[in-house]
Amino acid sequence: MKKSVWGKDSWKTFTAKQQVDWPDKDYSNKIISRLTTLPPLVFAGECRSLKSEIALAQQGKAFLLQGGDCAEEFQKCTAISIRETLKIILQMAVIMTYAGEKHVIKLGRIAGQYAKPRSSPIEKINGRELPSYRGDMVNSIEFTPEARKPDAGRLLESYFHSAATLNILRAFTKGGYASLDKVHSWNQEFVLPSKEGKSYEKLAEEIDKALKLMKIIGITPKNAPQVWEVMFYTSHEALLLEYEEALTRKDSLTDQWYDCSAHLLWIGDRTRDLDGAHVEFLSGVHNPLGFKIGPSHKIDDIIRLVEKLNPENDWGRITLITRFGKDKIKDHLPGLIQAIEKEGLRVLWSCDPMHGNTYLAKSNYKTRNFQDILSEIKDFFHIHRSEGTIPGGAHFELTGDNVTECIGGAEKIEDHHLKNNYATTCDPRLNGKQSLELAFLISSLLKE
């Protein structure tokens, strides 16, 4: 392994995968320089707060719910779109908190998830080849040479769209919209008539009764703001390192470096090389960190990664997000748990049941079967229970829109329904009904 004194630009001496070769270097350098002068998107104190909450989840006192879009789009940066995604996460969280009897940490894949790793740099459609869509931070989804040309100006657009998203999120979560006495208003019109929506309404009525009792005995928004406000954190994959470096700042209180583009950053399964630039960069920032682990992992490498990213073995620093798929989780998760436990490493175990269960349907749409997602979540909990460890989180790609992208669920979406509202620019997402159904399942697993 290379040894060096860490600096926020020391990653440049390491091999960096999934980076962009900008066609105009002078222009991209100007954009990066501009980003370094802009205010931070999040603050070091908020990152420390999230780390403390994750530490509670590691000890079984909380549960991490991480969810949001596969790849955010600039055009979806609207108050309505942001509100609908927040609404689903709030609904899922209140179900898990009330029915699952567990404090839920709310972490969005939002306000920065504008770049996507790709398995191939080239996309081929009808015999025509163009550069792959890399997310709105790099290029555009339209299949034309001009749209697919990397544009460094999109880095700056990503910053301002993230800032706008964070602004509306803070307004919603601190301005009364996230108050528990608004639980009925979170139920969307297309969810309300469903079985899941009705179950949620029943739960909301029970919460109403509890809140009325609290107000009678003197617990009000003034003396118990935590009941009427929520702390909502943001996360994204730290993929384009020039962007992440530009938003890295030294905290004036602690003299420690924080990547102020999001509260939690994660390293993807394609970029978690022990000697790679992504690991080098994130080893020096003090945000909570996550990394995805697929079936191709080597246990010794995972142990060394955890040790490099958390040399002091701090609580709340590392979240391991496993993404094995329903057919492979039983083969891979027990051995990984046993190895991590043997070394005494403090990690939060989170399950991503989405990525390992993706396949191409007969209709030629990339999809996921809801039953496969449920199966992996159940096995995740049961394996941890059998190993005596804590299943501490779940990571989902979801949307507040009434999409038809994942097969199954209570509304019985089938292959031929996918075309009805298949709106994702990248991977298929759960819709509101499927998300609520999943939340009720996790609640029952939390209470077991």
DRENKELO-476851 format. One line per 3 residues: number of its first residue (from 1); their letters; for each residue x, y, z of C-alpha. Coordinates in pm, 1 decimal. Each point is the difference from the previous one (the first is absolute). Layout:
# DRENKELO-476851
NUM = A = X/Y/Z  ...
//
This chain:
# DRENKELO-476851
1 = MKK = 0.0/0.0/0.0  127.5/349.6/-82.5  85.8/214.9/297.6
4 = SVW = -34.5/375.1/-3.8  -83.9/294.7/218.9  -369.9/61.4/-52.1
7 = GKD = -115.5/320.3/-161.2  -330.3/66.0/-165.8  178.0/-28.9/-335.9
10 = SWK = 221.6/-299.2/86.7  -243.5/-229.8/-184.0  145.2/132.3/-325.7
13 = TFT = 310.5/-218.1/43.4  -220.3/-313.2/12.8  -190.3/-181.4/-272.5
16 = AKQ = -345.1/160.7/-30.7  -271.7/-203.9/-169.9  -321.7/135.2/-152.0
19 = QVD = 135.2/353.5/-43.8  -83.9/229.1/-291.9  240.8/109.3/-270.5
22 = WPD = -131.5/353.2/-49.2  51.5/116.0/-360.1  87.6/359.1/101.9
25 = KDY = 255.6/-14.7/283.6  28.2/377.4/46.9  -376.9/28.6/35.8
28 = SNK = -26.3/-290.9/243.6  281.6/148.0/213.1  -188.9/330.3/19.0
31 = IIS = -314.6/-182.1/110.1  187.3/-190.2/271.3  161.8/322.6/121.3
34 = RLT = -343.0/161.5/22.0  -136.3/-292.4/201.8  277.6/35.1/257.7
37 = TLP = -119.9/355.2/78.0  -368.0/-83.7/46.5  -156.6/-56.8/344.4
40 = PLV = -20.2/-355.8/135.7  -322.8/-186.8/-70.2  -3.7/-168.0/342.5
43 = FAG = 182.9/74.4/322.0  251.6/-192.8/207.4  -220.4/8.7/308.6
46 = ECR = -282.5/-167.3/-194.3  239.2/-273.1/-114.4  105.2/-60.8/360.2
49 = SLK = -366.2/-19.7/100.3  -63.6/-268.8/-262.6  307.1/-190.8/115.5
52 = SEI = -138.3/-1.2/355.5  -335.0/-131.8/-123.4  166.3/-274.4/-205.3
55 = ALA = 192.5/-98.8/313.0  -336.4/-57.0/169.3  -113.3/-215.9/-291.3
58 = QQG = 317.3/-207.2/29.5  -106.0/-78.0/356.7  -357.5/-88.5/-94.4
61 = KAF = -152.7/322.9/130.7  -97.4/140.7/-342.0  -48.0/-104.7/-362.7
64 = LLQ = 145.8/173.1/-307.2  -246.6/55.0/-284.6  182.6/114.8/-313.0
67 = GGD = -204.6/60.5/-311.2  -52.4/213.1/-305.6  51.1/19.4/-372.7
70 = CAE = 240.5/-220.0/-191.4  126.3/305.7/-187.3  -138.9/347.0/64.6
73 = EFQ = -93.5/212.4/-298.1  29.2/377.7/-26.2  -350.6/24.4/-144.7
76 = KCT = -142.8/-182.2/305.6  141.0/263.5/236.1  -341.7/145.2/82.6
79 = AIS = -175.3/58.7/329.1  -267.2/-257.1/-88.4  244.8/-273.8/-99.2
82 = IRE = 218.8/52.8/306.1  -304.4/7.4/226.8  -136.4/-327.8/-141.4
85 = TLK = 330.1/-182.1/56.6  28.8/142.9/351.5  -361.0/-97.7/66.5
88 = IIL = 64.0/-368.0/-77.9  311.0/-10.5/219.8  -188.4/168.1/285.7
91 = QMA = -282.8/-252.0/-35.5  240.6/-292.6/2.3  181.0/143.8/300.1
94 = VIM = -313.9/57.0/205.3  -117.9/-355.4/-75.1  330.4/-144.1/118.2
97 = TYA = 12.0/228.6/302.6  -355.3/-64.0/116.3  -65.5/-356.6/-115.6
100 = GEK = 362.1/-112.3/26.1  62.9/183.3/328.1  336.0/129.8/-115.4
103 = HVI = 149.3/348.0/-50.5  54.4/44.4/-374.8  282.6/205.3/-148.6
106 = KLG = -122.1/164.0/-319.8  269.4/15.0/-268.4  -85.8/96.9/-356.6
109 = RIA = 173.5/-91.6/-323.5  -64.0/358.7/-95.9  155.5/345.8/-51.6
112 = GQY = 307.6/-134.2/-177.2  -67.6/-339.6/-163.5  65.0/142.6/-345.1
115 = AKP = 287.4/-223.7/-116.1  -18.8/-370.8/-81.4  271.2/-262.3/-53.3
118 = RSS = -42.1/-203.1/-317.2  118.0/-347.6/-89.9  82.5/116.7/-354.0
121 = PIE = 111.2/342.5/-128.5  -195.7/-62.5/-322.3  -372.9/-52.9/-54.7
124 = KIN = -126.0/-163.9/-317.9  -354.7/46.4/-133.8  -111.4/-131.8/-340.9
127 = GRE = 359.5/-43.5/-107.8  96.5/355.4/95.4  264.8/60.1/269.4
130 = LPS = 25.8/305.8/225.9  153.9/73.2/341.1  -207.1/-142.1/286.6
133 = YRG = -224.2/223.9/205.4  198.0/72.4/317.7  -264.7/194.4/189.5
136 = DMV = -106.9/363.1/-32.7  325.2/108.1/166.6  185.9/-110.5/-314.7
139 = NSI = -228.7/-13.0/-305.3  -362.5/-35.3/-108.3  -222.1/-305.8/-50.0
142 = EFT = -99.3/83.4/-360.1  171.6/-232.5/-247.8  174.7/260.6/-213.0
145 = PEA = 370.7/84.9/-36.5  -51.3/348.4/143.7  -200.6/-119.2/301.7
148 = RKP = 247.4/-274.3/84.2  303.6/229.1/-14.8  139.4/56.5/354.2
151 = DAG = -55.4/358.2/116.4  187.2/121.6/309.2  -253.5/279.4/42.7
154 = RLL = -235.7/-269.4/129.6  215.5/-26.6/313.0  -102.9/352.5/88.0
157 = ESY = -361.5/-75.8/-90.3  12.3/-300.4/232.6  115.9/219.8/285.5
160 = FHS = -281.6/252.4/-44.9  -266.0/-268.0/-47.8  126.6/-171.2/316.6
163 = AAT = -11.5/330.5/187.1  -358.4/61.0/-115.0  -100.6/-352.7/102.2
166 = LNI = 156.7/38.0/345.1  -173.6/332.7/44.4  -345.7/-146.5/-60.6
169 = LRA = 78.6/-309.9/208.1  97.7/215.9/297.2  -313.2/209.3/-45.0
172 = FTK = -222.0/-309.6/-2.3  169.2/-180.4/289.4  37.9/302.1/228.3
175 = GGY = -303.3/204.1/-102.2  -276.0/-228.0/121.7  -61.7/-223.8/-303.0
178 = ASL = 184.1/-291.4/166.3  -191.2/38.2/327.0  -160.6/-320.9/122.9
181 = DKV = -338.6/170.3/3.5  28.0/16.0/-381.7  23.2/-378.5/-44.0
184 = HSW = -335.6/-16.1/-183.9  105.0/263.0/-255.3  304.3/-209.1/-99.3
187 = NQE = -226.4/-270.8/-144.5  2.2/60.2/-374.0  -314.3/-20.0/-208.4
190 = FVL = 118.7/-301.7/-197.2  107.2/-182.7/318.9  -300.4/79.3/220.6
193 = PSK = -253.4/-240.4/-161.6  244.8/-292.0/11.8  32.2/-262.7/271.8
196 = EGK = 329.2/158.3/105.9  -155.2/347.4/6.9  -287.0/-120.6/217.5
199 = SYE = 239.7/-173.4/240.0  197.3/321.3/18.3  -314.9/203.5/72.4
202 = KLA = -85.7/-235.5/286.1  346.9/49.5/144.1  -31.2/377.9/-46.4
205 = EEI = -322.0/-0.1/200.8  180.2/-171.4/287.0  273.9/263.5/-17.3
208 = DKA = -268.0/273.4/10.5  -135.5/-143.5/323.8  347.4/-10.7/153.1
211 = LKL = 68.7/361.2/-103.5  -328.3/119.5/150.6  94.8/-162.4/328.7
214 = MKI = 344.0/161.4/-13.3  -152.0/345.2/-57.1  -244.0/-52.8/287.9
217 = IGI = 285.0/-71.0/240.6  196.4/301.6/-123.9  239.2/-137.8/-263.1
220 = TPK = -8.3/259.2/-279.2  214.2/107.5/-298.9  162.7/262.5/222.2
223 = NAP = 126.5/-235.1/270.1  48.5/-314.6/-216.2  103.8/115.8/-350.2
226 = QVW = 131.6/-348.4/-87.6  -361.7/-117.2/-33.4  -87.3/274.3/-249.7
229 = EVM = 327.4/19.7/-192.7  228.7/-263.0/-152.7  368.1/-10.3/-82.7
232 = FYT = 33.9/-103.4/-362.1  346.1/-84.9/-130.9  130.7/-29.3/-356.0
235 = SHE = 232.8/-243.7/-173.2  136.3/-88.6/-340.0  272.4/-209.7/-157.6
238 = ALL = 329.4/189.7/9.4  78.5/-72.7/-363.1  146.9/304.3/-173.9
241 = LEY = 293.1/84.0/223.2  69.2/346.0/-145.3  -347.7/105.9/113.6
244 = EEA = 37.3/-160.9/344.0  342.5/155.3/54.6  -129.1/344.8/-95.4
247 = LTR = -269.8/-21.3/269.3  231.7/-130.2/272.1  55.2/251.2/279.1
250 = KDS = 191.9/13.9/328.9  -233.4/33.2/298.3  79.9/312.8/203.0
253 = LTD = -91.3/-171.5/329.7  200.9/-320.2/-33.5  254.0/70.2/-278.5
256 = QWY = -121.4/-320.2/-164.0  -85.8/-37.2/-368.7  -360.0/-66.6/-107.1
259 = DCS = -141.0/-59.7/-345.8  -279.6/255.4/16.2  -185.1/-124.5/-309.3
262 = AHL = -207.8/-238.9/218.4  -24.1/-132.2/354.1  90.6/-357.6/-96.1
265 = LWI = 201.0/-107.9/-303.1  25.8/-352.9/-126.6  243.0/-185.0/-224.6
268 = GDR = -155.7/-220.2/-265.6  74.0/-364.0/-69.2  194.6/105.5/-312.9
271 = TRD = 229.8/251.3/173.3  85.4/-146.8/342.3  353.2/-108.2/-98.4
274 = LDG = 224.3/-0.1/304.5  275.4/177.7/-195.2  -244.6/217.8/-192.8
277 = AHV = -57.7/372.8/0.2  -351.2/-16.3/149.0  116.4/-182.2/311.7
280 = EFL = 298.8/232.6/32.5  -218.4/310.1/-21.4  -266.3/-114.2/247.3
283 = SGV = 256.9/-128.7/247.7  79.7/361.4/88.2  -347.7/153.5/37.3
286 = HNP = -193.5/-42.2/323.7  -350.7/-54.1/-136.4  -175.8/-326.2/72.8
289 = LGF = 83.7/-233.2/-288.7  -160.1/-296.1/-170.8  111.2/-243.0/-260.7
292 = KIG = -187.0/-246.3/-214.9  98.0/-366.7/11.0  -104.4/-234.9/-280.0
295 = PSH = 58.4/-373.0/-50.9  343.2/55.0/-159.1  155.2/129.4/323.9
298 = KID = 298.9/-152.0/178.5  -43.3/-10.7/376.7  362.8/95.7/72.6
301 = DII = -36.9/308.1/-221.9  -317.6/106.1/182.8  174.5/-29.3/336.3
304 = RLV = 294.4/206.5/-123.0  -236.7/258.7/-145.6  -183.8/39.8/328.8
307 = EKL = 329.5/31.5/184.9  132.0/263.0/-242.6  -319.9/204.5/5.4
310 = NPE = -46.9/-33.2/376.3  343.3/-53.9/159.2  -124.8/108.7/343.9
313 = NDW = -295.2/-244.0/-21.6  -240.1/284.7/81.8  -369.9/-57.2/51.0
316 = GRI = -215.9/136.7/-281.1  272.9/38.3/-261.6  -59.1/-300.6/-229.1
319 = TLI = -315.2/-143.5/-157.4  35.4/-319.1/-201.7  -273.6/-13.0/-266.3
322 = TRF = -33.1/-357.6/-125.6  -149.1/-58.5/-345.3  21.9/-373.3/-66.9
325 = GKD = -338.8/-87.0/-151.1  -252.6/-248.8/132.6  181.8/-303.7/-142.9
328 = KIK = 342.0/90.3/140.4  -56.7/168.8/336.8  3.4/-330.2/191.8
331 = DHL = 330.5/-93.5/-164.9  180.5/327.2/71.4  -144.9/186.2/298.3
334 = PGL = 65.7/-250.5/285.8  371.7/-31.0/-77.1  39.2/376.0/-33.9
337 = IQA = -175.3/59.1/332.8  216.5/-258.9/173.1  321.2/153.9/-135.8
340 = IEK = -95.4/354.4/102.2  -106.1/-119.1/347.0  322.2/-196.4/46.2
343 = EGL = 200.7/317.9/-61.3  -217.8/198.6/242.5  -77.3/265.5/-261.9
346 = RVL = -283.2/242.9/75.2  -225.1/24.5/-303.4  -365.7/53.6/-78.1
349 = WSC = -149.1/-275.5/-212.0  -240.4/125.5/-266.9  -172.4/-193.5/-278.5
352 = DPM = -40.7/121.8/-357.2  -246.8/-254.4/-143.2  -34.3/187.0/-329.1
355 = HGN = 322.7/-27.6/-199.9  60.8/-373.5/37.5  -350.9/-77.0/-125.6
358 = TYL = 0.4/195.4/-325.8  -73.3/-180.3/-326.7  -123.3/66.1/-352.9
361 = AKS = -368.5/-84.8/-43.1  -140.4/-159.9/-314.3  -137.8/342.4/-91.5
364 = NYK = 364.7/119.9/-9.9  -40.0/224.8/306.0  253.7/-23.3/279.8
367 = TRN = -200.7/-89.0/309.1  -5.7/-158.7/346.5  -251.7/-242.7/143.0
370 = FQD = -152.6/124.6/324.8  -8.1/-354.1/142.3  377.0/-28.3/-53.4
373 = ILS = 49.8/326.8/188.5  -213.5/-125.4/289.7  185.8/-332.0/-1.0
376 = EIK = 342.5/162.5/33.7  -119.5/230.1/278.9  -144.6/-294.2/195.2
379 = DFF = 319.4/-203.6/-40.4  207.8/301.8/103.4  -187.4/21.3/330.6
382 = HIH = -7.4/-373.5/62.1  371.5/-47.2/-70.8  93.0/278.1/239.6
385 = RSE = -226.2/-145.3/267.2  162.1/-340.7/-40.9  348.5/155.5/18.5
388 = GTI = -89.3/209.1/305.5  64.2/328.5/-182.0  -218.7/302.6/-66.6
391 = PGG = -181.8/62.2/-330.5  26.9/376.4/19.9  -114.7/153.1/-327.1
394 = AHF = -151.3/-27.5/-345.8  84.2/181.0/-323.6  -263.8/41.7/-272.6
397 = ELT = -46.7/167.5/-335.9  -348.4/149.2/11.4  -208.3/289.0/-121.5
400 = GDN = -312.6/184.8/102.0  -133.0/-32.7/-356.4  -250.3/-270.3/-92.1
403 = VTE = 246.0/-183.9/-224.3  -17.5/-353.7/-138.4  365.2/-102.4/9.4
406 = CIG = 15.2/-294.7/244.1  -210.9/-310.1/-60.3  -233.3/-125.7/274.4
409 = GAE = -125.1/146.5/324.7  -359.6/20.5/117.8  -106.1/171.8/-324.3
412 = KIE = 142.8/-298.2/-194.4  204.8/183.6/-261.4  89.9/-240.6/-281.7
415 = DHH = 245.9/12.3/-286.1  -252.2/149.8/-243.0  -82.2/277.7/251.3
418 = LKN = 357.3/133.5/11.0  -51.4/219.2/-305.8  -292.4/181.5/167.2
421 = NYA = 224.5/233.8/199.5  362.1/-105.2/-26.7  164.1/334.3/75.3
424 = TTC = 346.1/-72.2/141.7  310.1/113.7/-188.8  204.3/-280.9/150.7
427 = DPR = -115.7/-274.1/241.7  -359.1/-101.2/88.7  -145.8/146.5/321.4
430 = LNG = -271.0/-94.8/247.1  -317.9/206.1/-14.4  -192.5/126.3/302.7
433 = KQS = -217.4/-307.4/54.2  294.1/-237.2/-27.9  203.6/218.3/237.5
436 = LEL = -272.7/-5.3/266.1  -43.5/-375.0/-36.1  372.2/-38.0/57.0
439 = AFL = -10.9/229.1/305.2  -268.8/-213.6/164.1  208.1/-313.1/-64.2
442 = ISS = 310.8/155.4/154.5  -206.9/112.3/299.0  -106.1/-358.6/65.0
445 = LLK = 360.8/-117.2/-35.1  119.1/267.7/242.7  -248.9/-122.1/261.4
448 = E = 92.8/-368.8/-31.5
//
